[in-house]
Amino acid sequence: MIQRIIDKEIGNVKVNVVFVGEKRMRNLNKSYKSADYPTDVLTFVYQEDDIYAEIFVCPSIVEKNALKYKETFERELVRTLIHSCLHIAGYDHEMKDAGSKEMFEKQERYLRRLGLDDSSSIQGN
């Protein structure tokens, strides 16, 4: 699923997905973003032949976000991965502009295509 999005948005490149705990995510976030707390996802784009990018995901933070936003864990995880793929493709939301709006619209469109829109639930609710 994620590979199809990467293929569509970027092309045939290798992207690693790494799952980490809160301590490691906090250290990564502090080192690379000067933010002293764990976050749900960090994306690193290298554009190298052997590895184009890496996505670091902290499942416990994804789970906390799912509870906060009243989402299933799976839906929030998929949203997080799609979001990261769009960053790899060059989308950004730091500036609240048309590009930001396009990124979030595309993210939700991918969720719908995967059958994970607001009207469905992975757990059958």
KACORRA-V99871 format. One record per backbone hydrogen bond with DSSP energy under -0.5 kcal/mol. CO is the residue of the C=O (numbers start at 1). NH is the residue of the N-H. E is the energy in kcal/mol with one decimal. If there is no record, write none. Layout:
BEGIN
co=<CO & CO>
nh=<NH & NH>
e=<E & E>
END
This chain:
BEGIN
co=<1 & 2 & 3 & 4 & 5 & 6 & 6 & 11 & 13 & 14 & 14 & 16 & 16 & 18 & 21 & 22 & 23 & 24 & 25 & 26 & 27 & 28 & 29 & 29 & 30 & 34 & 35 & 40 & 42 & 44 & 44 & 51 & 52 & 52 & 53 & 54 & 54 & 55 & 55 & 56 & 57 & 57 & 58 & 58 & 59 & 60 & 61 & 62 & 63 & 64 & 65 & 66 & 67 & 72 & 73 & 74 & 75 & 76 & 77 & 78 & 79 & 80 & 81 & 82 & 83 & 84 & 85 & 86 & 87 & 94 & 95 & 97 & 98 & 99 & 100 & 101 & 102 & 103 & 104 & 105 & 106 & 107 & 108 & 109 & 110 & 111 & 112 & 117 & 121>
nh=<5 & 6 & 7 & 8 & 9 & 10 & 11 & 13 & 15 & 52 & 53 & 18 & 55 & 57 & 25 & 26 & 27 & 28 & 29 & 30 & 31 & 32 & 33 & 35 & 34 & 36 & 37 & 58 & 56 & 46 & 54 & 48 & 46 & 47 & 16 & 44 & 56 & 18 & 57 & 42 & 20 & 59 & 61 & 62 & 63 & 64 & 65 & 66 & 67 & 68 & 69 & 71 & 70 & 76 & 77 & 78 & 79 & 80 & 81 & 82 & 83 & 84 & 85 & 86 & 87 & 88 & 89 & 91 & 90 & 96 & 97 & 101 & 102 & 103 & 104 & 105 & 106 & 107 & 108 & 109 & 110 & 111 & 112 & 113 & 114 & 116 & 115 & 120 & 124>
e=<-1.5 & -2.5 & -3.0 & -2.3 & -2.8 & -3.2 & -1.9 & -1.5 & -0.5 & -2.5 & -1.3 & -0.5 & -2.9 & -3.0 & -2.3 & -2.7 & -2.1 & -2.6 & -2.9 & -2.5 & -2.4 & -2.7 & -2.1 & -1.5 & -0.8 & -0.5 & -1.7 & -2.5 & -3.1 & -0.6 & -2.6 & -1.4 & -2.7 & -2.6 & -2.1 & -2.9 & -0.5 & -3.4 & -0.6 & -2.2 & -2.9 & -0.7 & -0.9 & -2.2 & -2.6 & -1.8 & -2.6 & -2.4 & -2.2 & -2.4 & -2.7 & -3.1 & -0.8 & -2.2 & -2.7 & -2.7 & -2.5 & -2.3 & -2.3 & -2.7 & -2.7 & -2.1 & -2.4 & -2.2 & -1.6 & -2.3 & -1.8 & -2.7 & -1.7 & -0.5 & -2.0 & -2.1 & -2.6 & -2.1 & -2.1 & -2.3 & -2.4 & -2.4 & -2.1 & -2.0 & -2.4 & -1.8 & -2.3 & -2.4 & -1.6 & -3.2 & -2.0 & -1.7 & -1.6>
END
